[in-house]
Amino acid sequence: MRRFFVSSLPAEGVCCLDGREAHHISAVLRLQAGEHVLLCAGDGSEAEAELVSVEHTQVTARILSRSAGKNETACRITLYQGIPKGDKLEQVCKCCTEIGVSAFVPVSCARSVSKWEEQSARRKCERLGIIAEQACKQCGGSVPPKVHMPLTTAQAAREAGGLRLFAYENERCISLAEAMKQAVKSGNAREVSLFIGPEGGIDAQEAEMLLWCGWQSVSLGRRILRTENAGFAAAVLILGIAGDLDAAQSADDLHIAEEK
């Protein structure tokens, strides 16, 4: 069933969709009145609905049943990603949305080659938001990640909350896996801020600043990962240890048809 995002869901009655979602339903998918869709709200709730009227600027759907979304992660990751070159951030946003990252914050780091001006930053973040929304639909999520405007390393160091971890190639004592296992054991793994540097990584001054602000440096292993792959690899590890990637309990959940 096709899924679409709304700001909120009424307890009963009808729900109106406009803007990009109305255009997608009417002009792209060309859905008709009477077809069923799944509406997803920002609080994680979902509703099966029947399309009542389909116009180019507004679509009306009648709520049939409501339920809680089943595919959201309990561990919420905010990825602070050092701004990389080219369109690599789009790949990061797409893949990390699919695995379950909850929010993205581009960070202008000392070694970021690409520097975003205010106007281009707004435009790029809007595009990243669309990419995250599309990826969320594709993977069956209920709440698309929020894409924030860029910060400097100093701003990110001060503003982040929860368990704050940054991948640092010079870290030799503790791995990301060890840090997460300790956090799960102490009940401190519900909210994770993860900082990944751009090409060239996080420099020594930035690492010192992050440590001073209460962040913990962690190793991602012996091999050096590309910046566009590091966040995804780290998110998989974090969510796996937190229990958000536990295997489904049935073949139906996995969409696997057993051969008799």
N, C-alpha and C positions, 0 to 999 in steps of 0.2 A: 504494500500500500504506500502510495506517495506521501511523503511527510513535508509539512510546511511550518514555519515558525511564526508565532504570534506573541505579542507582549504579555497577554494574559488570557485565561480561558474563563468564560462564564460558567456558573454551576449548571445552567440549563439554557435552552433557547438557542439563539443564533450568535455566530461570531463573524465579524467582518475582517477581510484581508484586503490591504491596498498596497500601493507602491510596487516594489520588486516582486513580492510574492503573487500579487494579483496578475502582474504581467506574465510571470512564469506559468501560472495556471491557464490563463486565457490565450496568450499569444504563442508561448513556446510549446507547452504540452497539449494545448487545445482541449482541455478537459471540458466535459459537459455537465449540465445540471443532472443530478441523480447519481453521479459517481461518488464513491467514498474516498476520503482522504484521512490522513492522520495529522492532527494539529498539535504542535508542541509549544509549551509556554516556557518562559524563562525560569520558572520555579521547578522545572523538571517534570511537571504533570503533562499528560497526553490525553487526547480525546479523539475518538473516531467520529467523523462528521460526514454528513451528506451535503454535497453542493446543491444549493437552492437556486442561486442566480450567478451567472458568470459574465461580467463585463470587463472591458479592458482596464478600467481604473479601480474597480472594486468587485470583490467576490464575497458572496454571503454563503455561509455553511451552517447547517443545523446540527447541533451537538446530539450525538446518539448515546455515547457512553464515555466515561472518564476513567483514567487509571494513572498510577504513578509510573514514571519512566523507569525502565529496568536496566538501562545501559550506561548510566552515569557512574563515575568512579567515586568511591568514598574518600580517597586521597586526592586532594585538589592541588595540582601543580601549576604554578605560575612560572613560565619560562622567560627569563631575562636573557635575550639573545643578542650578543654583540653583532652589530650590523655588518653583514658580509658584503662582498662584491656582487654586482649583477642582480639576478633574480633568485639567488639561493634562499632568501628568506621566505619566498613563496613555497618552495619545496619543504622547508622547515615547518611552516604553518600547516600545510596540507597533511604531511605525515604525522606530525605530533597531535593534530586534532584527531586523526583517525585512532591513535592509540589511547587518547583520553586526557591530553593536556587541557587545562581549564582556562588559561589566559596567557597572552603573549605581550611582552614588553621589549620592543627594540631598544638597544642600548648603544649609544655612541661611545665607543671605547678608544683608548689611546692608539690602538693598532687598527682601528677601523679605517680602511682605505676610502670607503664610500661615506660621504658626509651629506646628510639630508638637510635641506633648507626647510623652513616652516611650511611653505605652500606645498612643496613636493612631499614632505612628510605626511601631511594630512591626506593627500591623494593616495599615497602608497599604503597608508594604514587603512583607508577605506577599501582599497583593493584586497588587502590581506584579510579584512573582515569578510568580504564576499567569498574569498577562497576558503576561509575557515567554515563559513556557513554551508557551502557546497560540500565540503569534506564531511561535516557533521551529518548532513542528510545522507550521504553515501554510506556512512558507517553505522547508521541507525541511532545516532545520538539524539538527545532531547534538548540539550542546551548548547548552542554554539559558543565557542570560546570568545571572550572579549579581547579585542586587540587595542592596546593602549598606545597613546602617543609616545614618541621616543623620549628617553631619559639619558642623562649622562651617567657615567659610572658612579660618581659621587651621589647623585640623586637616588639611583637604584639601591646603593648601599644603605642609605638611610631609610628609604620608604618601604622596603620589602618586609614581609611578616612571616610568621610561622618558622618552620625549620629552614634555615638559610644555608645552602650549600653551593660552592662554586668549584667547577672542575679546573684543576691547576696541575700543569705538567710537572712541576717541581715538588709536588706532594709525594712523599715516600712512605708515610706512616699509616695512613688510613684510606681505605678504598670507599667508593660510594656505597657498595654493598654493605660494608661493615657499619658505616654511618647510619644507613637505613635500618639495619637490623637492631641497632641500639635504640633508634627512635621508635620503632614499633614496640620494642620491649618496654620502653618508658611511657608509651602512649602519646608520643609527640610526632606522629606521622600523618596527621589529618590534613595539614596544610604545609606544602613544601615550596620554597622559592629556590629555583635552580638557575644558576648563572653560567652561561657558556660564552667564552670569548669568541672574537672574530678570527679570521685568518691571522696566524701569528700568536693567538692566545691572549691571555691576560698578562699584562706586564707586572714587574715587581712592585711598583708603586701602587697600582690598582689592587694587587693582592694584599699588600699591607693595609690599605684603606678598608678593604672588605673585612679583613680579620679584626681590625680595630672596631668596626661597626657590629661585630658579633657573628659574622659569617664563619662557616667552617670550610676549609679547603679539603677536597677529596680527589682521589685518583680514579680515572676511568680505565686503568689498566696499563700494561706496558706499551701498547701501541698508540700511536698518535692518530686520532680520528679527525677527519675533515669537520669543519665547523657546522656544515649542513647536515652531518650525520650524528654528531656528538649529542645534541639535545634529544634526538629520537632514541638513541641507544640508552642514554641515561634515564629517560622517561619510562622505557620498557622495564629497566631494572628496578626503578623506584616503585612502579605500580605492581610489578611481580612480587616484590618483597612485601608490599603493603597488602597483598591478597586480592587486588583488583583484577588480576588476570587469571584467576583460578579457572580450571577447566569446567566446561558445561557438564551438567549431570546426565544429559541424555543425548542420543543421536539426533533427536529432533532439534535440540538447542544448537547443535553444531551444523545443522542442515546436511547431515550425512545420511544417506540411504544405505542401510546394511543389506548386503547380498544374502539372500536366504539360500 
